[in-house]
Amino acid sequence: MALQIMKILASATTVTTISPVNTKLFYVTTAQTNGGATLTIDAADFFLDDGSAATTLPVLESSNSYYQVYINGLLQMEGLSTYTPGATGVGSVEVDVPVGGSILAGTPIIVEVVNFTPASATTVTT
């Protein structure tokens, strides 16, 4: 009998689902913030979609999340804000107001946090 190369015959199918979790946080400024200053908003100063008070800012999942800041309904540039997750006294959003600009009292600020939870299932048949 001649030599033969033996190989395993198998096939695999992977199904991946990605489930986003979207958290929207709302704040209305109480005083004007002038250009060159930083507006710091503590976790407890935000309220949620249902009107209840926020107590913590969600953790940003590594490589599976993002946040966006809207001021008066307009999406802001990435470099103007800093997001720190956590509870009251730790969690906060800082907005650096460029020189020449200002944020007026009564201005709505919305922070949207989106975390994606991927899950995969692989089926191997031989």
C-alpha positions as CSV (number, residue, x, y, z in Angstrom):
1,M,0.0,0.0,0.0
2,A,1.3,3.5,-0.9
3,L,1.9,6.1,1.8
4,Q,-1.0,8.6,2.3
5,I,-1.3,11.9,4.1
6,M,-4.1,11.6,6.6
7,K,-6.0,14.7,7.4
8,I,-8.8,15.5,9.8
9,L,-12.0,16.7,8.1
10,A,-13.8,19.3,10.2
11,S,-15.8,22.4,9.7
12,A,-16.6,25.2,12.1
13,T,-19.2,27.9,12.1
14,T,-19.0,30.9,14.4
15,V,-22.0,33.2,15.1
16,T,-21.1,36.5,16.8
17,T,-23.7,38.8,18.2
18,I,-23.0,42.3,19.4
19,S,-25.4,43.9,21.9
20,P,-25.1,47.6,22.5
21,V,-26.0,49.2,25.9
22,N,-26.8,52.9,25.4
23,T,-26.8,55.2,28.5
24,K,-27.8,58.8,28.1
25,L,-27.0,61.3,30.9
26,F,-28.5,64.8,31.0
27,Y,-27.4,68.0,32.7
28,V,-28.4,71.6,32.6
29,T,-25.8,74.2,33.5
30,T,-26.4,76.4,36.4
31,A,-23.8,79.1,35.7
32,Q,-21.9,80.4,32.8
33,T,-18.5,78.9,32.0
34,N,-16.2,81.2,30.1
35,G,-13.5,80.4,27.6
36,G,-10.3,79.0,29.0
37,A,-12.1,77.4,32.0
38,T,-13.2,73.8,32.5
39,L,-16.8,72.8,33.4
40,T,-16.8,69.7,35.7
41,I,-20.0,67.8,36.0
42,D,-20.1,65.2,38.8
43,A,-22.0,61.9,38.4
44,A,-24.6,63.0,40.8
45,D,-25.4,66.1,38.8
46,F,-26.7,64.1,35.9
47,F,-30.2,62.7,35.5
48,L,-31.2,59.7,33.3
49,D,-33.8,59.2,30.5
50,D,-36.5,58.5,33.0
51,G,-35.8,61.6,35.0
52,S,-34.2,59.8,38.0
53,A,-30.9,61.0,39.4
54,A,-27.7,59.3,38.2
55,T,-25.4,58.0,40.9
56,T,-22.7,56.6,38.8
57,L,-21.2,57.0,35.3
58,P,-20.8,53.7,33.4
59,V,-17.4,52.1,32.9
60,L,-16.2,52.2,29.3
61,E,-15.5,48.7,28.2
62,S,-12.0,48.3,26.7
63,S,-12.0,48.4,22.9
64,N,-15.8,48.0,22.9
65,S,-17.2,51.4,23.8
66,Y,-17.3,55.1,23.2
67,Y,-18.9,58.3,24.7
68,Q,-20.1,61.5,23.0
69,V,-20.8,64.9,24.5
70,Y,-23.5,67.1,23.1
71,I,-23.8,70.8,24.2
72,N,-27.0,72.5,23.3
73,G,-27.8,69.6,21.0
74,L,-24.5,69.8,19.0
75,L,-22.0,67.0,19.1
76,Q,-18.6,68.2,20.4
77,M,-15.1,67.5,19.2
78,E,-13.4,64.5,21.0
79,G,-10.5,66.5,22.5
80,L,-12.7,69.0,24.4
81,S,-14.0,66.5,27.0
82,T,-12.7,64.0,29.5
83,Y,-14.9,61.1,30.8
84,T,-14.1,59.5,34.2
85,P,-16.4,56.6,35.1
86,G,-17.5,56.0,38.7
87,A,-19.8,57.0,41.4
88,T,-20.5,60.4,42.9
89,G,-17.3,62.2,43.8
90,V,-15.3,60.1,41.4
91,G,-17.2,59.8,38.2
92,S,-17.3,63.1,36.2
93,V,-17.3,64.7,32.8
94,E,-15.0,67.6,32.2
95,V,-15.5,70.0,29.3
96,D,-12.7,72.3,28.4
97,V,-14.2,75.5,27.0
98,P,-12.0,77.0,24.3
99,V,-10.8,80.6,24.6
100,G,-13.3,82.9,22.9
101,G,-16.2,80.6,23.6
102,S,-18.5,80.1,26.6
103,I,-21.3,77.9,27.9
104,L,-24.2,79.9,29.1
105,A,-26.3,79.1,32.2
106,G,-29.3,76.9,31.3
107,T,-27.5,75.1,28.5
108,P,-28.4,71.4,28.2
109,I,-25.4,69.0,28.1
110,I,-26.0,65.3,27.1
111,V,-23.4,62.6,27.5
112,E,-24.1,59.4,25.6
113,V,-22.2,56.2,26.6
114,V,-22.3,53.2,24.4
115,N,-20.8,49.8,25.5
116,F,-20.9,46.8,23.2
117,T,-21.0,43.3,24.6
118,P,-19.9,40.8,22.0
119,A,-20.7,37.1,22.3
120,S,-19.6,34.3,20.0
121,A,-20.7,30.6,19.7
122,T,-18.7,28.2,17.6
123,T,-20.1,24.9,16.3
124,V,-17.5,22.3,15.2
125,T,-18.6,19.3,13.2
126,T,-16.3,16.4,12.2
